[in-house]
Amino acid sequence: MPTLPQSMVLGSGRAKAWILFVVGVLFTLSLMPAPAARAQEPAKDEAAKAAAAPAPAAAGSTSDVAPPKTKSMLRWALEASGPIGVFLLCLSVYFTSVVIKLFLEMRVSENVPPALVEKMEAAIRDRKFQELYDACRDNESFLAKVVRTGVANLPNGRPEAKEAMNAVTDEIVTGMESKISYLAIIGQLGPMIGLVGTIWGMIMSFQEIATAAGSQPKPEKVAEGISTALFITLEGVALAVPAIFFFSFFRNRIATIAMEVTKVADRTIASLVQAAKQSKTV
């Protein structure tokens, strides 16, 4: 068998060594991660951290805007009512003062004073008729006016005295009814003023809708007009209801007072006539 030259044997050994070196390098490189992959991994970590961290609030976002301040019911009612509401408020103050005054004046004890009744009974019992008349003259109550009128007309006869007393009673009752007539007027004006406020508020709402010029009308403006209409209507009705109630209440009280005065006055005149007859017989 022929033998190879020594140079060729050495050359083939070197080639095998280079091939093994290149294969080892390529295998090592295949096991190492690529630079792009190594660059993407930190980017992925940073993205995950950024996603987990809370996002900073953007400038001018809704979280930075303070919530709108809510209005109280009283302030809302005052702003929605406007000048018509102010007029109704003044009318309410006047109505309250009238009711308080009528409560003080239209009392049975005020128009039929118990002290005056006792004085008249004592004067009749003691036959002091002049004292009875003087007691009624110095008093300005309903009963005093009626009794002194009857005593003054008694010399003309008892029927004439009775007629004069009835005339004075009708006159005083008419004056008392004229005082409570203001309550009836307020009771009629309240709903009418409320109706004016209703119409005004609806005009404001429809004006906002009509002048929108093709764009969407502002809901708050429309709601403002509706609020005006509703609040003024409520205030007008709220004023009219107690006014009508107190008008009926005081009208019944006037009838009660007039009946009590007539009863006491007739009894006083009858006792006076009887006492006068007894004094003449004695």
KEKE-3310 file (N, C-alpha, C; in steps of 0.2 Angstrom, whole numbers, plus 5000, padded with zeros to 4 digits):
npx = (5004:5003:5010:5005:5012:5021:5018:5005:4998:5000:4993:4980:4977:4978:4967:4956:4956:4954:4941:4934:4936:4928:4915:4913:4913:4902:4892:4893:4889:4876:4870:4870:4860:4852:4857:4846:4836:4840:4840:4826:4821:4823:4816:4803:4801:4802:4790:4780:4782:4778:4765:4759:4761:4752:4744:4749:4739:4732:4735:4722:4712:4697:4698:4705:4696:4686:4671:4654:4646:4633:4617:4607:4590:4582:4590:4589:4576:4574:4582:4575:4562:4563:4558:4544:4542:4548:4538:4527:4532:4532:4519:4515:4520:4513:4500:4502:4503:4491:4483:4487:4484:4470:4467:4470:4460:4447:4441:4430:4431:4436:4427:4415:4418:4421:4422:4415:4402:4400:4400:4389:4378:4379:4376:4363:4357:4359:4351:4357:4356:4362:4376:4377:4376:4387:4397:4396:4399:4412:4419:4425:4421:4412:4400:4398:4395:4383:4375:4374:4368:4356:4351:4351:4341:4330:4320:4311:4304:4304:4304:4309:4322:4327:4328:4337:4348:4350:4353:4365:4373:4373:4381:4393:4397:4398:4409:4419:4418:4423:4437:4441:4440:4451:4458:4451:4454:4467:4467:4462:4470:4483:4483:4482:4493:4502:4499:4503:4517:4519:4517:4526:4538:4537:4538:4551:4558:4554:4559:4572:4573:4568:4577:4589:4595:4596:4606:4609:4598:4602:4601:4601:4597:4584:4578:4579:4569:4558:4559:4556:4543:4537:4540:4535:4521:4519:4522:4511:4500:4502:4501:4488:4479:4480:4475:4462:4457:4458:4450:4437:4437:4438:4426:4416:4419:4416:4402:4399:4403:4394:4382:4384:4385:4373:4364:4369:4366:4352:4348:4353:4346:4333:4333:4336:4324:4315:4320:4319:4305:4302:4308:4300:4287:4291)
npy = (4994:5010:5024:5041:5057:5065:5079:5080:5073:5081:5093:5089:5086:5099:5105:5098:5103:5116:5115:5110:5120:5131:5125:5124:5138:5142:5135:5139:5153:5151:5147:5159:5173:5184:5201:5210:5203:5204:5217:5220:5214:5222:5232:5227:5224:5237:5242:5234:5238:5251:5250:5244:5254:5268:5279:5296:5310:5319:5336:5347:5338:5329:5325:5334:5345:5354:5349:5355:5367:5364:5371:5378:5374:5386:5396:5393:5395:5408:5414:5409:5414:5428:5446:5445:5435:5442:5452:5444:5439:5451:5453:5442:5445:5456:5450:5441:5450:5456:5445:5443:5454:5454:5442:5448:5458:5452:5445:5436:5440:5452:5460:5457:5462:5454:5461:5473:5468:5463:5476:5482:5473:5474:5488:5488:5480:5487:5498:5509:5517:5527:5525:5513:5518:5527:5518:5511:5522:5525:5515:5506:5495:5482:5478:5488:5499:5495:5494:5506:5514:5508:5511:5525:5527:5521:5529:5532:5521:5503:5496:5505:5507:5494:5493:5503:5498:5486:5493:5499:5487:5481:5490:5490:5477:5477:5485:5477:5466:5472:5473:5460:5458:5460:5449:5440:5446:5444:5431:5429:5435:5428:5416:5422:5430:5420:5413:5423:5422:5409:5410:5419:5412:5401:5408:5412:5400:5395:5405:5403:5391:5395:5404:5398:5396:5385:5377:5366:5370:5377:5366:5370:5383:5382:5374:5384:5393:5385:5382:5395:5397:5386:5389:5401:5399:5390:5398:5408:5400:5394:5406:5409:5399:5399:5412:5411:5402:5409:5419:5414:5408:5420:5426:5418:5419:5433:5432:5424:5433:5444:5438:5434:5447:5453:5445:5447:5461:5462:5455:5464:5476:5471:5468:5480:5488:5480:5482:5496:5497:5491:5499:5510:5506:5504)
npz = (5000:4995:5003:5010:5006:5019:5020:5015:5024:5036:5031:5030:5043:5049:5042:5047:5060:5059:5054:5064:5074:5068:5068:5082:5085:5078:5085:5097:5095:5091:5103:5111:5115:5103:5099:5097:5103:5116:5118:5117:5128:5140:5136:5136:5149:5155:5149:5155:5168:5167:5163:5174:5184:5190:5179:5175:5179:5166:5161:5164:5165:5169:5182:5189:5189:5199:5207:5203:5213:5224:5225:5238:5243:5246:5241:5228:5226:5228:5218:5206:5208:5206:5203:5204:5214:5225:5226:5230:5242:5250:5250:5257:5270:5273:5274:5285:5295:5295:5299:5312:5318:5317:5325:5337:5339:5335:5346:5358:5371:5370:5363:5370:5385:5400:5412:5410:5408:5421:5428:5423:5427:5441:5442:5438:5447:5459:5456:5449:5437:5429:5431:5424:5411:5410:5412:5400:5391:5393:5388:5373:5367:5357:5363:5372:5364:5358:5369:5375:5365:5365:5378:5377:5368:5374:5381:5371:5369:5370:5358:5349:5354:5353:5339:5336:5342:5334:5322:5325:5328:5315:5308:5315:5312:5298:5297:5303:5294:5283:5286:5286:5273:5265:5266:5258:5246:5245:5244:5231:5223:5224:5216:5204:5202:5203:5191:5182:5184:5180:5166:5162:5165:5156:5144:5145:5144:5131:5123:5124:5117:5105:5100:5098:5086:5077:5083:5097:5111:5127:5140:5154:5153:5148:5159:5169:5166:5167:5181:5186:5182:5190:5203:5206:5204:5214:5225:5224:5226:5238:5246:5244:5249:5264:5265:5261:5270:5282:5280:5279:5292:5301:5297:5302:5315:5317:5316:5327:5337:5335:5338:5351:5357:5354:5361:5375:5376:5373:5385:5395:5392:5394:5408:5413:5410:5418:5430:5431:5431:5443:5452:5451:5456:5469)
capx = (5000:5007:5010:5005:5018:5020:5015:4998:4995:5000:4988:4973:4976:4976:4960:4951:4957:4950:4933:4931:4935:4923:4909:4913:4911:4895:4888:4893:4885:4869:4867:4870:4854:4854:4857:4840:4832:4842:4837:4819:4819:4823:4810:4797:4801:4800:4783:4776:4782:4774:4758:4757:4761:4747:4746:4749:4734:4734:4733:4716:4708:4691:4699:4707:4691:4682:4664:4650:4643:4626:4613:4602:4583:4580:4593:4587:4569:4574:4584:4571:4556:4564:4554:4537:4543:4549:4531:4523:4535:4530:4512:4515:4522:4507:4495:4503:4502:4483:4480:4489:4479:4463:4467:4470:4454:4441:4440:4424:4432:4438:4421:4411:4422:4418:4422:4410:4396:4399:4398:4382:4374:4380:4372:4356:4355:4359:4347:4361:4356:4367:4382:4377:4377:4393:4402:4396:4401:4419:4421:4424:4420:4406:4395:4397:4392:4376:4371:4373:4364:4349:4349:4350:4334:4325:4314:4307:4301:4308:4305:4314:4329:4329:4329:4343:4353:4351:4357:4372:4376:4374:4386:4399:4398:4400:4416:4423:4419:4428:4444:4443:4439:4458:4460:4448:4457:4474:4466:4460:4476:4488:4483:4483:4500:4506:4498:4508:4524:4519:4517:4533:4543:4537:4540:4558:4560:4553:4563:4579:4573:4567:4583:4595:4597:4598:4610:4605:4597:4606:4596:4601:4592:4577:4576:4578:4563:4553:4559:4553:4536:4534:4541:4530:4515:4519:4521:4505:4495:4504:4498:4480:4476:4479:4471:4455:4455:4457:4444:4431:4438:4436:4419:4412:4420:4412:4395:4399:4404:4388:4377:4385:4384:4366:4361:4370:4363:4345:4347:4354:4340:4327:4334:4336:4317:4312:4323:4315:4298:4302:4309:4294:4282:4293)
capy = (5000:5016:5029:5048:5061:5068:5086:5080:5071:5087:5098:5086:5087:5106:5107:5096:5107:5123:5114:5109:5127:5135:5122:5126:5145:5143:5132:5144:5159:5149:5147:5165:5177:5189:5207:5213:5200:5207:5224:5220:5211:5227:5237:5224:5225:5244:5243:5231:5242:5257:5248:5243:5260:5273:5284:5302:5314:5324:5343:5349:5332:5330:5324:5340:5350:5354:5347:5361:5368:5363:5377:5376:5375:5392:5401:5392:5397:5416:5416:5407:5418:5435:5451:5443:5432:5447:5455:5439:5439:5457:5452:5437:5449:5460:5445:5439:5456:5457:5440:5444:5460:5451:5438:5452:5462:5449:5440:5437:5443:5459:5463:5457:5462:5452:5467:5477:5464:5463:5482:5483:5469:5477:5494:5487:5477:5493:5503:5515:5517:5532:5522:5509:5522:5530:5513:5510:5527:5525:5509:5507:5488:5481:5478:5495:5504:5493:5495:5513:5516:5506:5515:5532:5527:5518:5533:5532:5514:5497:5494:5510:5505:5488:5495:5507:5493:5482:5497:5499:5481:5480:5495:5487:5470:5479:5487:5471:5462:5476:5472:5453:5457:5460:5442:5437:5449:5441:5424:5429:5438:5424:5412:5426:5431:5413:5412:5427:5419:5403:5412:5422:5406:5397:5412:5412:5393:5394:5410:5400:5386:5398:5408:5393:5397:5378:5373:5363:5375:5375:5363:5374:5389:5380:5372:5390:5396:5381:5383:5401:5395:5382:5392:5407:5396:5387:5403:5411:5395:5394:5412:5410:5394:5401:5418:5409:5399:5413:5423:5410:5408:5426:5428:5414:5422:5439:5430:5422:5439:5448:5434:5435:5454:5454:5441:5451:5468:5461:5454:5470:5481:5469:5469:5487:5489:5477:5486:5503:5496:5489:5505:5515:5503:5505)
capz = (5000:4995:5009:5008:5009:5026:5020:5014:5031:5040:5029:5031:5050:5050:5039:5052:5066:5057:5053:5071:5077:5065:5070:5089:5086:5076:5090:5103:5093:5091:5110:5113:5112:5098:5102:5096:5108:5123:5118:5118:5135:5145:5134:5138:5157:5156:5147:5160:5174:5165:5163:5181:5187:5189:5174:5178:5177:5161:5163:5162:5165:5173:5189:5192:5189:5205:5206:5204:5220:5224:5228:5243:5240:5248:5237:5221:5225:5228:5211:5201:5208:5203:5206:5206:5220:5230:5228:5234:5249:5253:5251:5263:5276:5275:5276:5291:5300:5296:5303:5319:5321:5318:5330:5343:5339:5335:5351:5361:5377:5368:5361:5376:5391:5406:5417:5408:5410:5429:5430:5421:5431:5447:5442:5437:5454:5463:5453:5447:5429:5426:5431:5418:5405:5410:5410:5392:5387:5394:5385:5366:5364:5353:5368:5375:5359:5357:5375:5377:5360:5368:5384:5375:5364:5378:5383:5365:5369:5369:5351:5345:5357:5349:5332:5336:5343:5328:5317:5327:5327:5308:5306:5317:5309:5292:5298:5304:5288:5278:5288:5284:5265:5262:5266:5252:5240:5244:5242:5224:5219:5224:5210:5198:5202:5201:5184:5178:5184:5175:5159:5161:5165:5150:5139:5145:5141:5124:5120:5123:5112:5098:5098:5098:5079:5074:5088:5103:5116:5133:5145:5160:5152:5148:5166:5173:5165:5170:5188:5188:5182:5195:5210:5207:5204:5221:5230:5224:5229:5245:5249:5243:5253:5270:5265:5260:5276:5288:5278:5282:5300:5304:5295:5307:5322:5317:5317:5334:5341:5334:5341:5359:5359:5354:5367:5381:5375:5374:5392:5399:5391:5398:5415:5415:5410:5423:5436:5431:5433:5450:5456:5451:5460:5476)
cpx = (5004:5006:5010:5011:5016:5017:5008:4995:4995:4994:4981:4972:4974:4969:4955:4951:4953:4942:4930:4931:4929:4916:4908:4910:4904:4890:4887:4888:4877:4866:4867:4864:4856:4853:4850:4835:4834:4840:4830:4817:4818:4817:4803:4796:4799:4792:4778:4776:4778:4767:4755:4757:4755:4749:4745:4743:4736:4731:4726:4711:4702:4692:4702:4702:4687:4674:4660:4647:4636:4622:4608:4595:4580:4583:4591:4580:4569:4577:4579:4564:4557:4560:4547:4537:4544:4542:4527:4526:4532:4522:4511:4516:4516:4501:4496:4502:4494:4480:4481:4485:4472:4462:4466:4463:4448:4441:4434:4425:4434:4432:4415:4415:4418:4417:4416:4403:4395:4397:4391:4377:4374:4376:4365:4353:4355:4354:4351:4362:4361:4374:4383:4379:4384:4399:4402:4399:4409:4422:4420:4423:4413:4400:4393:4393:4385:4372:4369:4368:4356:4347:4347:4343:4329:4319:4309:4303:4306:4309:4310:4321:4331:4331:4336:4349:4355:4355:4364:4376:4378:4380:4393:4401:4401:4407:4421:4424:4423:4435:4446:4443:4446:4461:4457:4452:4464:4473:4464:4466:4482:4488:4484:4490:4504:4505:4503:4515:4525:4520:4524:4539:4543:4539:4548:4561:4559:4557:4570:4579:4572:4574:4590:4598:4600:4602:4606:4604:4600:4600:4596:4596:4585:4574:4575:4572:4557:4553:4556:4545:4533:4535:4536:4523:4514:4518:4514:4499:4496:4501:4491:4477:4475:4475:4464:4452:4454:4451:4438:4431:4435:4429:4415:4413:4416:4404:4394:4399:4397:4382:4378:4383:4376:4362:4362:4367:4356:4344:4348:4348:4334:4328:4334:4328:4314:4314:4319:4308:4297:4303:4304:4288:4284:4292)
cpy = (5006:5021:5036:5052:5064:5075:5085:5078:5077:5092:5095:5087:5095:5108:5104:5100:5113:5121:5113:5116:5131:5132:5124:5133:5146:5140:5136:5150:5157:5148:5154:5169:5182:5196:5211:5210:5203:5214:5225:5218:5217:5232:5234:5225:5232:5245:5240:5235:5248:5256:5247:5249:5265:5278:5291:5306:5319:5331:5344:5344:5333:5329:5330:5346:5349:5353:5354:5361:5368:5369:5374:5377:5382:5397:5400:5395:5405:5418:5415:5412:5425:5440:5449:5439:5437:5451:5450:5438:5445:5456:5447:5440:5453:5455:5443:5444:5457:5451:5440:5449:5458:5447:5442:5455:5458:5443:5441:5441:5451:5463:5463:5456:5459:5457:5471:5474:5464:5470:5484:5479:5472:5484:5493:5484:5482:5499:5510:5515:5522:5529:5517:5512:5524:5524:5511:5515:5527:5519:5509:5500:5488:5481:5484:5499:5502:5495:5502:5516:5514:5510:5522:5532:5523:5523:5534:5526:5509:5495:5498:5508:5499:5489:5498:5502:5489:5486:5497:5493:5479:5484:5492:5481:5472:5481:5482:5467:5465:5474:5465:5453:5457:5453:5438:5440:5446:5434:5423:5431:5433:5419:5416:5428:5425:5412:5416:5425:5413:5405:5415:5417:5402:5401:5412:5405:5393:5399:5407:5395:5389:5402:5404:5393:5390:5374:5370:5369:5372:5372:5367:5380:5387:5378:5379:5393:5392:5381:5389:5400:5391:5385:5397:5404:5393:5392:5407:5406:5395:5400:5412:5405:5396:5408:5416:5406:5404:5418:5420:5409:5414:5428:5424:5417:5429:5437:5428:5428:5443:5444:5435:5442:5455:5451:5445:5458:5467:5460:5460:5475:5478:5469:5476:5490:5487:5481:5493:5502:5495:5495:5510:5512:5504:5512)
cpz = (5000:5001:5006:5010:5015:5025:5019:5021:5035:5038:5030:5039:5052:5047:5044:5058:5065:5056:5060:5075:5074:5067:5077:5089:5084:5081:5096:5102:5093:5098:5113:5111:5108:5102:5102:5102:5115:5123:5120:5125:5140:5143:5136:5146:5158:5154:5152:5166:5173:5165:5170:5185:5186:5184:5177:5175:5172:5163:5160:5162:5169:5181:5193:5193:5195:5203:5207:5210:5219:5228:5233:5240:5241:5242:5230:5220:5224:5221:5206:5202:5205:5207:5208:5213:5226:5232:5232:5241:5253:5255:5257:5270:5278:5277:5283:5297:5301:5300:5310:5322:5322:5323:5337:5344:5339:5340:5355:5368:5376:5366:5366:5382:5397:5412:5416:5410:5417:5431:5429:5425:5438:5447:5441:5444:5459:5461:5451:5440:5426:5426:5426:5412:5405:5409:5403:5388:5387:5390:5377:5363:5360:5358:5371:5370:5358:5363:5376:5371:5362:5373:5382:5371:5368:5380:5377:5365:5368:5362:5347:5348:5353:5342:5331:5337:5337:5322:5318:5326:5319:5305:5308:5314:5302:5292:5299:5298:5283:5280:5286:5276:5262:5262:5260:5246:5239:5242:5234:5220:5219:5218:5204:5197:5200:5194:5180:5178:5180:5168:5157:5161:5159:5144:5139:5142:5134:5120:5119:5118:5105:5096:5098:5091:5076:5078:5093:5108:5123:5138:5151:5159:5152:5155:5170:5172:5168:5178:5190:5188:5188:5202:5211:5208:5211:5226:5230:5227:5236:5249:5249:5248:5260:5271:5265:5267:5281:5286:5281:5290:5303:5303:5300:5314:5322:5319:5324:5339:5341:5338:5349:5361:5359:5360:5374:5381:5377:5382:5396:5398:5395:5405:5417:5415:5416:5430:5437:5434:5441:5455:5456:5456:5468:5478)
residu = (MET:PRO:THR:LEU:PRO:GLN:SER:MET:VAL:LEU:GLY:SER:GLY:ARG:ALA:LYS:ALA:TRP:ILE:LEU:PHE:VAL:VAL:GLY:VAL:LEU:PHE:THR:LEU:SER:LEU:MET:PRO:ALA:PRO:ALA:ALA:ARG:ALA:GLN:GLU:PRO:ALA:LYS:ASP:GLU:ALA:ALA:LYS:ALA:ALA:ALA:ALA:PRO:ALA:PRO:ALA:ALA:ALA:GLY:SER:THR:SER:ASP:VAL:ALA:PRO:PRO:LYS:THR:LYS:SER:MET:LEU:ARG:TRP:ALA:LEU:GLU:ALA:SER:GLY:PRO:ILE:GLY:VAL:PHE:LEU:LEU:CYS:LEU:SER:VAL:TYR:PHE:THR:SER:VAL:VAL:ILE:LYS:LEU:PHE:LEU:GLU:MET:ARG:VAL:SER:GLU:ASN:VAL:PRO:PRO:ALA:LEU:VAL:GLU:LYS:MET:GLU:ALA:ALA:ILE:ARG:ASP:ARG:LYS:PHE:GLN:GLU:LEU:TYR:ASP:ALA:CYS:ARG:ASP:ASN:GLU:SER:PHE:LEU:ALA:LYS:VAL:VAL:ARG:THR:GLY:VAL:ALA:ASN:LEU:PRO:ASN:GLY:ARG:PRO:GLU:ALA:LYS:GLU:ALA:MET:ASN:ALA:VAL:THR:ASP:GLU:ILE:VAL:THR:GLY:MET:GLU:SER:LYS:ILE:SER:TYR:LEU:ALA:ILE:ILE:GLY:GLN:LEU:GLY:PRO:MET:ILE:GLY:LEU:VAL:GLY:THR:ILE:TRP:GLY:MET:ILE:MET:SER:PHE:GLN:GLU:ILE:ALA:THR:ALA:ALA:GLY:SER:GLN:PRO:LYS:PRO:GLU:LYS:VAL:ALA:GLU:GLY:ILE:SER:THR:ALA:LEU:PHE:ILE:THR:LEU:GLU:GLY:VAL:ALA:LEU:ALA:VAL:PRO:ALA:ILE:PHE:PHE:PHE:SER:PHE:PHE:ARG:ASN:ARG:ILE:ALA:THR:ILE:ALA:MET:GLU:VAL:THR:LYS:VAL:ALA:ASP:ARG:THR:ILE:ALA:SER:LEU:VAL:GLN:ALA:ALA:LYS:GLN:SER:LYS:THR:VAL)
# end
